[in-house]
Structures are given as C-alpha cells and as structure tokens.
Amino acid sequence: MLDQLDLNQLLFLDIETVPEVYHYDDLDPKAKSLWEQKMKWQIEKDDTSAEALFEKAGILAEFGKIICISVGFLVNAGTPSVKYRTTSFAGDDEKELLVNFSNLLNTHYNRQDRYLCAHNGKEFDFPYIARRMLINGIRLPLMLNIAGKKPWEIKHIDTLELWKFGDYKHYTSLNLLAHLFGIPTPKDDISGADVAKVYYEEGDIDRIVTYCEKDTLTVCQLLLKYKGMKLIEEDQIIRI
C-alpha cells in the first residue's frame, strides 16, 4: 500500500483538545453525574474520585472540545522541489473552527483518491472530530462520514496502525517513533499534558498552535521515513 500511496493526495493533521470546562466543579449536576457514570470503572479500579480523573476529560469527545486542528500537505512530493504547506484552525469558538475545517475537506478532499493521515488518528483524531461536528450540528464531510463503508473505502491513514503491523495491543508514541527514525523535533516548551493549563490559565492559543503544527509535521516526516524518502527541510516549509 505504501509503495502505491501518492503523498500529494494526503492531508496530514493533528488536534489539540481540552476539557469543555476547566474544573470539575464547573460542571452542572447532571454532567457531574454522567461523568461519574462514564468513569465508574476507573474510579473503582484506581480507588480514586471522579474529580481527580477530570483532567482526562479533554480526551473524551463527550466532555471535551477541540481548540486547534493543524493540517499540512505536500506539493511535488518525491521531487527536489517538494514543499510542505501548513495552516491551523484554532480558537475559542469550536463550531467556527470545525466549520472552517469541514469547508477545507468539502472543497479539496471530497474525492475518493484523497486521504487523511494522523498518528493514532483512527482511535482518536478522526472520531473525535466527527463526534464534535455532530454535537455542534455540522454535517459530516465525506472523509469523516464512514458509517456503512467497507474498510477499503475509508480513506484514513494512521501512522500508528502502520507501525503495529497487525499487533492490536501495541502502542508507540509519535515522539518515540520520531526518535527511532532520527526525525528532528524542536524542543517544545509544552507537552500534551500542558495544553489545558496553557489554554485556560494563560490563554495562549498561539503557543498551542505552534505545538500542534510541529506534531502534524512530524506525522508527515514519519510517513516519509516509512516510504524511505528524504525528510522535509525547514526551508521547504510554507506556513499559511
């Protein structure tokens, strides 16, 4: 599959999410009850409280929201003139950024020869985006409307799945794979665990966008490594 994959047809992406409210006490009574039901098994397993687990709310589409979607795509992949173009949809208005992202997909990726690519995308990014679109009353674009489709009709590439080689129990982080393959990643001043704090306490969305765009580029670089191709250099990156 990788040998036949045209990298010019892929949209690489990464998302950053946070809890829909910062503190557990900000939830209304009904939401608190539903959160406790959702996390009951882990509360009992870890002998902890619903409040202590609320920092995990950002990874659940029912209790979190998207604050940034960074995307990138290659132009003239496999040639000396290759370029990597990147942009982000970010901000406090989740519906607005999702509408803008949906417009991108409907305008440029509403075709069977186009693909979405993310690390752990099939387990996290793609379903999270789709769920939040439905919650916000947004019609799903073709690339995310996978109900009833056969596996080969779903145009999603997952760099984690490719690394698993069929081993469903195996998880390897993007950072570890970047290290293994010698992909240069600038030292970040934040990690995924810091995003909610940076968003709610500092209000620094630009810092989060920078972090998200670096991860999106790393996904692209990793797929290039999988295909035995040269990495993208800094002077080949165009930020829109």
N, C-alpha and C positions, 0 to 999 in steps of 0.2 A: 504493500500500500504506500509506504513512504517514498519508494522509488517513483511511483506514478503521481504523487501529490504535487500539484503546481502551487508553489508557495505564494505566487502572486494573487491567488484566489482566497487567501486566508485573512480573517480578521482576528488578530490576537487581542486578548482582553484580560483585565483583572478588575475586581471590585473591592471596595472598602465599605464595611458595614459597621454600624454601631447599634446599641440598644435604642429602641424608639423613645424611651425616656432614660435619663442618666441614672437615676436612683430607684431602687425597688419601691421605696415609699411614695414615689411619684405615680405609681400605677393606681388605677381606680380599684375598688374592692373586687369587682368581677374579674378584672385582668389578673389580680393577685391570685385569686382562687384558681384560675385557669393555668397560670404559671406553676402553681404548686402541683396541680394535676399532671401537667406536662413533665415536670421534673421529679415526680414522686419516686420513681425507681432509683434515681441517682441520690436523692435525699436519704433514702433508706440504705442504699449501698455504701455511701460515704459517711453516713451518720452526721449529716450537715443540715443546713437550713435552706429554705427557698431563697432567702435574702442573700446568703453567701454565694449562691450559684448564679445570681442575677447578672454577674459580669459576663456570663456566657450568652446572654440574651441576644447579642448582636449577630451571632452565627445562626440564629433561627429566624426565618422569614416572618413567622407569626408574631415575633416580639422585637424584631429589629427593623432597620431601614438602611437603604443604600445612600451613601453620601458622595461616592465617586465611582465612576466607570471610566477606566482608561483603556484606550484602544490604539492599536498600531497595525500598519500593513506595509508589506514590501512592494517596491516598484522595481522592475527589472531584476528580480531575484535570479541568482546564478550567473550574473554578468558583472564586469568590472564597474558598471555604472549603477549598481544596486543602491537604492535609498530606502530608509525606514522612516515612514511618516507617522507621527503620533499626535493624539489630542485627547482631551478628557471632558467628561460631562460631570460636573460636580456642583455642590451647593446644598443649602438647607432645604430647598424645595425638591423633595424626592420625585414628585409627579412630573415636574418640569424636566428634570434630567432624564427620567425614563422615557418621556415623550420624545425628547431630542435623540436619545439613543435608538428608540424604535424607528424614528424617521430615517436615521442612517441605515438601519438594516433594511427597511422597506424600499429605500431609494437605490442602494448599491449592492445589497446582498439578498435580494429577493429572487434568487436563481438557484437551480439545482447543482451548479458547478462551483458554488461558493461554500466556504466553511467558517465556523467559529472555532477558535483554539484557545484553551486556557489550561492551567495546571490544576488538577482536581476539579476541572470545570463541570464534569458530568455529575459529580456528587455535590458541588457547592454553587459555583458561579451561575451556570445556566439555569438550574431550577430555582435558585434564589431570585434571579432577575425575573423569571416568568411569574413566580408567585407574587412578587411585589407589584408587577404590572397588573395582574388581576385584582389585587387589593386596591390599587389606585384607579381601577376602572379603565385600563388601557387594553385595547385589542392586541392580542399576541401577534407579533410579526411571524412570517413563515418559518424563519430559522429557529424560533423557540416554540412553535406550535407543533409539538411532536406526538400528540395523542393519536393513537391508531397507526402510527407509522411503523414500518418494518425497520429493524436495526440498521440496514444498509441505506435506508432513506434518510436517516438522521445525520445531518452534516455537522457533527461535533467532533473535534479532535481534542484529545486530552493527553497532555504530555506525561501525566502521572500514570494513566492507564497504559500508555505505550511502554513505560518503564516496568510495569508489573509483569508483562509477558504472561498474562493469564493467572497470576498469583493474586487472588482477590483479597488476601489478608495483608498484603504488603503495602505500607505507606512510606513514601520518601518525600521529604520537603523539597521545595524549589531551591532553597538555599543550599541544601546538601548536594543536590544534583549539579548546581552551578559550581560548587567547589570541586566535585569529582571531575567535571568536564573542563575545568580551567576557564570558566566564564567569568570575566572580571565584573564584579558588582561593587559599586562605590559604597563605602561605609555609610550606613544610614544612621541618623540620629534618633530614629524611632523604629519600632517593630510593630507587627500587627496588634500586639497586646497594648500598645500605647495609643492606638488610634482614637478610642473613645475619649480618653483623657485630653488628648490634643484638640479634639473636636469640641467637647463640652466645656472644658475649663479654659482653653486658650483661644478657641475659635479660629484656629489657624488652618483653614481648608487648603491653602496653597502648599503647606508642608505635607499634608496628606496626599495631595495630587502628585507631588514630586515622588513620594514613596510608591504610590500606585503605578505611576508611569515606569519606574525602574523595574518593578516586578513584571509588567507587561513586556518590556524589552527583554528581560531575562527569559521569559517563556519563548519568545521568538528565537533568541540565541540558542536555547536548548534544543529546539526543533531543528535548527541549522546543524547543530552538533550531531543529532540523531541521523541526519542525512549526509554527514561527512562533508559539510560545506564550511566555507570561511565565515567567521563571525562578522557582525556589523561593527564598523569602527565609529568613533564619536563624530567624525566629520561627515558620515553618511546618514546621520540622524537629522530629521527635519521636524521641529515641533511646531504644530499648527495652533 
